[in-house]
Amino acid sequence: LCANETTEMSGVEDRTGCLVRSGTAMVAFVNGSAGGRARVRDSGDVLCANETTWRVGCAKWRAARMNTIEGESDRRLRMSVSSDDVSDLGLGEVKESGREGVSRRQVLDSAATAALFAAVSGAVDVKDAHAQSVRELAQTWVRVDLPGGENMTVFDVAFVPTNLKKGWLVGTRGTVMETSDGGVTWEPRAFQNLDADEEINYRFQQISFFQDEGWVIGKPTIMLHTKDGGKSWERVQLSPKLPGDPVLVTALGPNSAEMTTSAGAVYTTENGGRNWKAQVKETIDATLNRTVSSGVTGASYFTGSIISVLRDRTGSYLAVSSRGNFFLTWSPGQEFWIPHGRDTARRIQSMGFVDDDLSHGLWMSTRGGGLAFSDPSADMLSAEALEFKKVDVRAGGYGILDVAFRPGTDEIWATVGGGSLWVSKNKGKTWTRDSSIGKAGGIIYRVKFFDKDTAFALGANGILLRYNPEAPTARSA
């Protein structure tokens, strides 16, 4: 189909502004007249932009006809080309169409169609293109090639909630990248108020967007703010008296954001970061000292610092101690953090929210590969140990680093030490390893879902995996 038209490409020689979509594969024809080349890209919906980049789709191509056929379970493309184009491809005889624009040639599946397009244009061998397309279409998680590759680690990915085509990622060595096609391709960016020598020393750890309003934090301590979708950024000056270092920032609206520090301080701003208002009366250290002296059962274990702070979609927080012996929760309106003991002898490896909502419960992974879920009705106001129900992942003793819930489904994903991903299709009752990604080449430590079909897995050595909703395993969820 043409991106700028409502009609099918039928016998049209000039395909300027057109794009061929085959399942999740994008086939773009650049300089496609005599001897031109095609590029097969694993992509989401990418529109044609101009005639100098691959987004042109197809400029000119010798194929005679192309039509879209609506099937019961999927969309397939069927095409007819001139005999000269396919004579050397071993595809058999091309029969004449019985009616205008429709070929009698057998219907090609998505992967085979993408391969044929590439081969006709002389870009790649048809067998190689077919094998690559089949492999990628079968993968639940597809590797994204990032500029800079293995020299950096991706720490966070964020998308504009109202436009999941536009997103940003940040990482080590001053890494900042932007996407306008849903995360298929990424372009390096730079913050205008940081020179290159200075920027490479930063570890940008987290990024958050609300429409065109964006915030970034990193180490050494830095906060950046944009009001125009990332076209320009300003540095936000933070008070040297701030308790702890910023570890989390959430864009809430125009000039509004919420910031959390490593000491458990929670602040909000409504004027672009010029002023911040405290939401909690005391730091976590002060809360722990007060709790230990209160005589609460098991309170003597509430010592140590925190290593991670998470925020759910409702504004509630979760913090895990560095020793793995307890955790804390806080919800809007509460004056203090509430510490909770663990109900297992094994130390906590990682924790998070069920369905990104504290009211739905918590998940907890423990050293040695254990995984458990709390009851949604658990009393989060009590300092007593919460009861967790264990599930059997059987990950071979590897620790579980993160757990993510695919919205609107019973599907749960877990990142497991050693660079593997495990999935449950029945809310955690049974688990299987996703073998489609093979060896990731590094540890995958986080999975983020933005909606049912948009998700990314982040890892070391430049690992970024994009969720493929068209994969057989994804469609069966």
C-alpha positions as CSV (number, residue, x, y, z in Angstrom):
1,L,0.0,0.0,0.0
2,C,1.1,3.6,-0.6
3,A,1.6,5.7,2.5
4,N,0.3,8.8,0.8
5,E,-2.6,7.2,-1.1
6,T,-5.7,5.1,-0.2
7,T,-5.4,2.9,-3.3
8,E,-3.2,-0.2,-3.9
9,M,-0.2,-0.1,-6.1
10,S,-1.5,-1.7,-9.2
11,G,0.5,-1.5,-12.3
12,V,2.2,1.7,-11.1
13,E,5.7,2.2,-12.3
14,D,6.6,5.2,-10.1
15,R,6.3,4.2,-6.5
16,T,7.5,7.5,-4.9
17,G,6.1,7.9,-1.4
18,C,5.1,4.2,-1.2
19,L,6.0,1.6,1.4
20,V,5.7,-2.1,1.3
21,R,4.8,-3.8,4.6
22,S,5.0,-7.5,5.0
23,G,4.1,-8.6,8.5
24,T,6.6,-6.9,10.7
25,A,9.2,-6.6,8.0
26,M,9.6,-3.4,6.0
27,V,10.9,-3.5,2.5
28,A,12.2,-0.3,1.1
29,F,13.1,0.3,-2.6
30,V,15.7,3.0,-3.0
31,N,16.7,4.1,-6.5
32,G,14.7,1.1,-7.5
33,S,14.7,1.6,-11.3
34,A,17.2,-0.5,-13.3
35,G,19.7,-2.2,-11.1
36,G,18.4,-0.6,-7.9
37,R,18.8,-2.0,-4.4
38,A,16.3,-2.9,-1.7
39,R,16.8,-3.0,2.0
40,V,14.8,-5.3,4.3
41,R,14.3,-3.7,7.7
42,D,12.7,-5.3,10.7
43,S,10.3,-2.5,11.7
44,G,7.1,-1.2,13.0
45,D,5.0,1.3,11.0
46,V,7.5,3.5,9.2
47,L,6.2,6.1,6.8
48,C,8.0,7.4,3.7
49,A,9.8,10.6,4.3
50,N,11.8,11.7,1.3
51,E,13.8,10.3,-1.6
52,T,17.3,10.3,0.1
53,T,16.8,7.8,2.9
54,W,15.5,4.3,3.2
55,R,12.2,5.7,4.5
56,V,11.3,6.6,0.9
57,G,9.9,3.1,0.8
58,C,9.9,2.4,-3.0
59,A,10.9,5.0,-5.4
60,K,10.7,3.1,-8.7
61,W,10.5,-0.5,-9.2
62,R,9.8,-2.8,-12.2
63,A,7.2,-5.0,-10.5
64,A,4.0,-4.8,-12.4
65,R,1.4,-5.3,-9.8
66,M,1.0,-5.6,-6.0
67,N,-2.1,-6.1,-4.0
68,T,-3.1,-6.7,-0.4
69,I,-5.3,-9.7,0.4
70,E,-7.1,-9.8,3.7
71,G,-7.0,-13.3,5.3
72,E,-8.7,-14.6,8.3
73,S,-5.6,-14.7,10.5
74,D,-3.1,-12.4,8.8
75,R,-2.4,-9.9,6.0
76,R,-0.5,-11.2,3.1
77,L,0.9,-9.7,0.0
78,R,0.6,-11.2,-3.5
79,M,2.4,-9.9,-6.5
80,S,3.3,-10.4,-10.1
81,V,6.5,-9.3,-11.7
82,S,7.9,-9.4,-15.2
83,S,9.7,-12.6,-16.3
84,D,13.0,-10.8,-16.6
85,D,12.9,-10.0,-12.9
86,V,12.4,-13.5,-11.7
87,S,14.0,-15.7,-14.3
88,D,17.1,-16.3,-12.3
89,L,15.4,-16.7,-8.9
90,G,14.0,-20.2,-9.3
91,L,10.5,-19.0,-8.4
92,G,8.8,-20.8,-11.3
93,E,6.6,-19.4,-14.0
94,V,4.9,-16.1,-13.6
95,K,1.3,-16.4,-14.8
96,E,-0.7,-13.5,-16.3
97,S,-3.3,-12.0,-14.1
98,G,-6.9,-13.0,-14.5
99,R,-8.1,-9.5,-13.6
100,E,-6.5,-6.1,-13.3
101,G,-4.1,-5.8,-10.4
102,V,-4.4,-9.4,-9.1
103,S,-1.9,-12.1,-9.8
104,R,-2.7,-15.8,-9.9
105,R,0.7,-16.6,-8.6
106,Q,0.6,-18.4,-5.3
107,V,0.3,-16.3,-2.2
108,L,3.6,-15.7,-0.5
109,D,3.8,-15.6,3.3
110,S,5.2,-12.5,5.0
111,A,8.8,-13.6,5.3
112,A,9.0,-15.0,1.7
113,T,7.5,-11.9,0.3
114,A,10.1,-9.7,2.0
115,A,12.9,-12.0,0.7
116,L,11.5,-11.8,-2.9
117,F,11.4,-8.0,-2.8
118,A,15.0,-7.9,-1.8
119,A,16.2,-10.4,-4.3
120,V,14.3,-8.8,-7.2
121,S,16.2,-5.6,-6.5
122,G,19.5,-7.3,-6.4
123,A,20.3,-6.5,-2.8
124,V,20.6,-9.9,-1.3
125,D,20.3,-13.6,-2.3
126,V,16.7,-14.7,-2.1
127,K,17.6,-17.7,0.1
128,D,19.6,-15.6,2.5
129,A,16.8,-12.9,2.7
130,H,14.2,-15.6,3.3
131,A,16.1,-17.2,6.0
132,Q,16.8,-13.9,7.8
133,S,13.2,-12.8,7.5
134,V,11.8,-16.1,8.8
135,R,14.2,-16.0,11.7
136,E,13.3,-12.5,12.7
137,L,9.6,-13.0,12.3
138,A,9.8,-16.1,14.5
139,Q,11.7,-14.2,17.3
140,T,9.7,-12.9,20.2
141,W,12.6,-10.4,20.9
142,V,14.6,-8.9,18.0
143,R,18.0,-7.5,18.5
144,V,18.3,-3.8,17.7
145,D,21.6,-2.6,16.3
146,L,22.7,0.6,18.2
147,P,25.3,3.1,17.1
148,G,28.2,2.5,19.5
149,G,27.4,-1.2,19.9
150,E,29.1,-3.1,22.7
151,N,30.9,0.0,24.0
152,M,28.0,1.1,26.2
153,T,25.2,-0.2,28.4
154,V,21.6,1.0,28.0
155,F,20.1,2.1,31.3
156,D,16.6,3.3,30.4
157,V,14.2,3.7,27.5
158,A,11.2,6.1,27.5
159,F,8.5,6.9,24.9
160,V,6.1,9.8,24.6
161,P,2.9,8.3,26.1
162,T,0.7,9.8,23.4
163,N,3.1,8.8,20.6
164,L,4.9,5.5,21.0
165,K,6.8,6.0,17.7
166,K,8.9,8.7,19.4
167,G,11.2,7.7,22.1
168,W,14.6,8.1,23.8
169,L,17.2,5.9,25.4
170,V,20.1,6.7,27.7
171,G,23.1,4.9,29.0
172,T,26.8,4.9,29.9
173,R,29.5,7.0,28.2
174,G,27.1,9.9,27.7
175,T,24.8,7.8,25.5
176,V,21.6,9.6,24.3
177,M,19.6,8.3,21.3
178,E,16.3,9.1,19.7
179,T,13.9,7.1,17.7
180,S,10.9,8.2,15.5
181,D,9.9,4.7,14.3
182,G,9.0,2.9,17.5
183,G,12.5,1.8,18.4
184,V,13.5,0.1,15.2
185,T,16.3,2.5,14.5
186,W,18.0,4.9,16.8
187,E,20.0,8.1,16.1
188,P,22.7,9.5,18.5
189,R,21.9,12.8,20.0
190,A,23.7,15.2,22.3
191,F,22.7,17.7,25.0
192,Q,23.5,21.2,23.7
193,N,24.7,22.5,27.0
194,L,27.3,19.7,27.5
195,D,30.4,19.5,25.4
196,A,31.5,16.2,24.0
197,D,34.4,15.7,26.4
198,E,32.1,16.4,29.3
199,E,29.2,14.3,28.1
200,I,31.1,11.1,27.7
201,N,31.9,11.1,31.4
202,Y,28.2,10.8,32.4
203,R,26.1,7.8,33.0
204,F,22.6,8.9,32.1
205,Q,20.5,6.5,34.2
206,Q,16.9,7.4,33.7
207,I,14.6,9.3,31.4
208,S,10.9,10.2,31.5
209,F,8.5,11.9,29.2
210,F,5.0,13.4,29.4
211,Q,4.0,14.6,25.9
212,D,6.9,16.9,24.9
213,E,8.1,17.4,28.5
214,G,11.1,15.3,29.3
215,W,13.6,14.8,32.2
216,V,16.9,13.0,32.5
217,I,19.1,12.2,35.5
218,G,22.6,10.8,35.7
219,K,25.9,10.5,37.5
220,P,27.9,12.5,38.4
221,T,24.8,14.1,39.7
222,I,23.0,15.9,36.8
223,M,19.4,16.7,35.8
224,L,18.3,17.9,32.4
225,H,14.8,19.1,31.3
226,T,13.2,19.7,27.8
227,K,9.9,21.3,26.9
228,D,10.0,20.8,23.2
229,G,10.3,17.0,22.8
230,G,14.1,17.0,23.1
231,K,15.0,19.6,20.5
232,S,16.6,21.6,23.3
233,W,17.6,20.8,26.9
234,E,18.4,22.9,29.9
235,R,20.4,21.9,33.0
236,V,18.4,21.9,36.2
237,Q,20.4,23.2,39.2
238,L,20.0,21.0,42.3
239,S,20.7,22.1,45.9
240,P,23.9,20.7,47.4
241,K,21.8,20.1,50.6
242,L,19.7,17.5,48.7
243,P,19.6,14.4,50.9
244,G,21.1,11.7,48.7
245,D,21.6,11.6,44.9
246,P,18.7,11.7,42.4
247,V,17.8,8.1,41.3
248,L,14.4,8.5,39.8
249,V,12.5,11.3,38.0
250,T,9.0,11.1,36.6
251,A,7.5,13.6,34.2
252,L,4.0,14.5,35.4
253,G,2.9,17.4,33.1
254,P,3.9,20.8,31.9
255,N,6.9,22.0,34.1
256,S,5.8,19.3,36.6
257,A,7.9,16.3,37.8
258,E,8.5,14.1,40.8
259,M,12.1,13.2,41.9
260,T,13.3,10.6,44.4
261,T,16.8,10.4,45.9
262,S,18.9,7.5,47.2
263,A,18.0,8.6,50.7
264,G,14.3,8.1,50.0
265,A,13.4,11.8,49.8
266,V,10.5,12.4,47.4
267,Y,10.0,15.9,45.9
268,T,7.7,17.5,43.3
269,T,8.1,20.6,41.2
270,E,5.6,22.6,39.2
271,N,7.9,25.2,37.8
272,G,10.4,23.3,35.8
273,G,12.7,22.3,38.6
274,R,13.4,25.8,40.1
275,N,11.7,24.8,43.4
276,W,11.0,21.4,44.9
277,K,8.4,20.5,47.6
278,A,9.1,17.5,49.9
279,Q,6.4,14.8,50.0
280,V,7.9,12.7,52.8
281,K,8.7,14.0,56.3
282,E,11.9,12.1,56.8
283,T,14.6,10.1,55.0
284,I,14.7,6.3,55.0
285,D,17.6,6.3,57.4
286,A,15.6,8.4,59.9
287,T,12.6,6.0,59.5
288,L,14.8,3.0,60.1
289,N,16.4,4.4,63.2
290,R,12.9,5.3,64.6
291,T,11.6,1.8,63.7
292,V,14.5,-0.1,65.3
293,S,14.0,1.8,68.6
294,S,10.2,1.2,68.5
295,G,10.4,-2.4,69.6
296,V,8.6,-3.8,66.4
297,T,9.3,-7.5,66.0
298,G,12.2,-8.1,63.6
299,A,13.0,-4.4,63.4
300,S,16.6,-5.1,64.3
301,Y,17.0,-6.3,60.7
302,F,16.1,-2.8,59.3
303,T,19.6,-1.6,58.9
304,G,21.6,-0.6,55.9
305,S,21.2,1.6,52.8
306,I,18.9,1.1,49.8
307,I,20.1,0.1,46.3
308,S,17.0,0.5,44.2
309,V,13.9,2.7,44.1
310,L,10.9,2.0,41.9
311,R,7.7,4.0,41.2
312,D,4.4,2.5,40.0
313,R,2.0,4.1,37.7
314,T,-0.1,5.4,40.7
315,G,2.8,7.2,42.4
316,S,3.6,4.6,45.1
317,Y,7.2,3.6,45.7
318,L,9.2,0.5,46.6
319,A,12.8,0.5,47.9
320,V,15.0,-2.5,48.5
321,S,17.9,-2.6,51.0
322,S,21.4,-3.2,49.9
323,R,21.8,-6.2,52.2
324,G,18.6,-7.8,50.8
325,N,17.1,-8.2,54.2
326,F,14.1,-5.9,54.0
327,F,12.2,-3.5,51.7
328,L,10.1,-0.4,52.2
329,T,7.0,1.1,50.6
330,W,5.5,4.5,50.4
331,S,2.3,5.8,48.9
332,P,1.1,9.4,48.3
333,G,-0.4,10.9,51.4
334,Q,1.8,8.9,53.8
335,E,4.2,10.8,56.0
336,F,6.9,8.1,56.2
337,W,8.2,5.1,54.4
338,I,7.1,1.8,55.9
339,P,9.7,-1.0,56.2
340,H,8.7,-4.7,55.7
341,G,10.7,-7.8,56.6
342,R,11.0,-10.7,54.2
343,D,9.4,-14.1,54.9
344,T,12.3,-16.2,53.6
345,A,15.8,-17.0,54.8
346,R,17.2,-16.2,51.3
347,R,18.2,-12.6,50.7
348,I,16.2,-10.4,48.3
349,Q,17.7,-10.2,44.8
350,S,15.2,-7.9,43.2
351,M,11.6,-6.6,43.6
352,G,8.9,-4.9,41.7
353,F,5.2,-4.2,41.3
354,V,2.6,-6.6,39.9
355,D,1.1,-4.9,36.8
356,D,3.0,-1.8,37.7
357,D,0.5,-1.2,40.6
358,L,1.2,-1.6,44.3
359,S,-2.5,-2.4,44.9
360,H,-2.1,-5.5,42.7
361,G,0.8,-6.8,44.8
362,L,4.6,-7.2,44.7
363,W,7.0,-9.7,43.2
364,M,10.2,-10.7,44.9
365,S,13.2,-12.7,43.6
366,T,15.6,-14.2,46.0
367,R,19.2,-15.4,45.7
368,G,19.4,-18.7,43.9
369,G,16.6,-18.1,41.4
370,G,13.6,-18.0,43.7
371,L,10.5,-16.0,42.7
372,A,7.4,-15.2,44.7
373,F,4.3,-13.0,44.6
374,S,2.5,-11.2,47.4
375,D,-1.2,-11.3,48.0
376,P,-2.9,-8.1,46.5
377,S,-4.7,-7.7,49.8
378,A,-1.6,-7.7,51.9
379,D,-1.4,-4.9,54.5
380,M,1.2,-2.5,53.2
381,L,0.8,-0.3,56.4
382,S,2.2,-3.1,58.6
383,A,5.9,-3.4,59.4
384,E,5.5,-7.1,59.8
385,A,6.8,-9.5,57.2
386,L,4.5,-9.9,54.2
387,E,3.6,-13.4,53.0
388,F,4.8,-14.2,49.5
389,K,3.6,-17.2,47.4
390,K,6.5,-19.0,45.6
391,V,6.4,-20.0,42.0
392,D,8.7,-22.5,40.3
393,V,10.8,-21.0,37.5
394,R,13.5,-23.6,37.3
395,A,16.1,-21.3,35.9
396,G,19.0,-23.5,36.9
397,G,20.0,-21.5,40.0
398,Y,20.5,-18.2,38.1
399,G,19.1,-15.1,39.8
400,I,16.0,-13.4,38.5
401,L,16.9,-9.7,37.8
402,D,13.6,-8.3,36.6
403,V,9.9,-9.3,36.0
404,A,7.6,-7.5,33.6
405,F,3.9,-7.9,32.9
406,R,2.5,-7.6,29.4
407,P,-0.6,-5.3,29.7
408,G,-4.0,-6.9,29.0
409,T,-2.7,-10.5,29.0
410,D,-1.6,-13.3,31.4
411,E,1.9,-13.0,30.0
412,I,4.8,-12.4,32.4
413,W,8.5,-12.0,31.4
414,A,11.5,-12.5,33.6
415,T,15.2,-11.6,33.0
416,V,17.5,-14.3,34.3
417,G,21.2,-14.1,35.0
418,G,23.3,-15.5,32.1
419,G,21.5,-13.5,29.5
420,S,18.2,-15.3,29.1
421,L,14.5,-14.4,29.1
422,W,11.8,-16.6,30.6
423,V,8.1,-16.3,30.0
424,S,4.9,-17.4,31.7
425,K,1.6,-17.4,29.7
426,N,-0.6,-18.2,32.8
427,K,0.2,-15.5,35.3
428,G,3.3,-17.2,36.7
429,K,2.0,-20.7,37.2
430,T,4.5,-22.3,34.7
431,W,7.6,-20.9,33.0
432,T,9.6,-21.7,29.9
433,R,12.8,-20.2,28.5
434,D,12.4,-18.1,25.3
435,S,14.9,-19.9,23.0
436,S,14.3,-17.6,20.0
437,I,16.9,-15.0,21.0
438,G,19.8,-17.5,21.4
439,K,22.8,-16.1,23.2
440,A,22.2,-12.5,24.0
441,G,25.9,-11.8,24.5
442,G,25.5,-10.2,27.9
443,I,23.3,-9.9,30.9
444,I,19.7,-8.7,30.3
445,Y,18.7,-6.9,33.4
446,R,15.4,-5.1,32.6
447,V,12.2,-5.4,30.6
448,K,9.9,-2.4,30.0
449,F,6.4,-2.7,28.5
450,F,4.8,0.5,27.3
451,D,1.6,-1.1,26.0
452,K,0.6,-4.6,24.9
453,D,2.8,-4.6,21.8
454,T,5.6,-2.2,22.7
455,A,8.4,-3.4,24.9
456,F,12.2,-3.5,25.2
457,A,14.7,-5.6,27.0
458,L,17.8,-3.7,28.2
459,G,21.2,-5.2,28.9
460,A,25.0,-4.8,29.0
461,N,27.3,-4.7,26.0
462,G,24.9,-2.5,24.0
463,I,22.0,-5.1,24.2
464,L,18.6,-3.7,23.3
465,L,15.9,-6.2,22.3
466,R,12.6,-5.1,20.8
467,Y,9.4,-7.1,21.5
468,N,7.9,-8.6,18.3
469,P,4.1,-8.8,18.7
470,E,3.8,-10.7,15.4
471,A,5.9,-13.6,16.7
472,P,3.9,-16.9,17.1
473,T,4.6,-16.9,20.8
474,A,3.3,-13.3,21.2
475,R,0.1,-14.0,19.2
476,S,-0.7,-17.0,21.4
477,A,-0.7,-15.0,24.6
